[in-house]
């Protein structure tokens, strides 16, 4: 559990089309086997420390003739941003994906100061 020791909590959120591979014959649509795609997201303003980030699938367009396999996660979370990772494998054919994300964490305040 992440404990927030601040009275100033920030929430940032967004939605991002990760790819649309059916339009140009990209690897998520035409490939087989393990495939992964990473997209960096920058928060509107930096948090005081790396926030908790929730990533969810908000749109998934797949070929109905193949198994639908997917994994979506957040990695490399910093106070400035996060990397959203989408993975698929086997014969899955994924045309396009949109991900929604939500970051919650402590913000810097006027009372923060650093003594060098």
Buried (B, 14 or more C-beta within 10 A) or exposed (E): EEEBEBEEEBEBEBEBEBBBBBEEEBBBBEBEEEBEBEBEBEBEEBBBBBBBBEBEEEEBBBBEEEEEEBEBEBEEBBBEBBBBBBBBBEEBBBBBBBBBBBBBBBBBEEEEEEEE
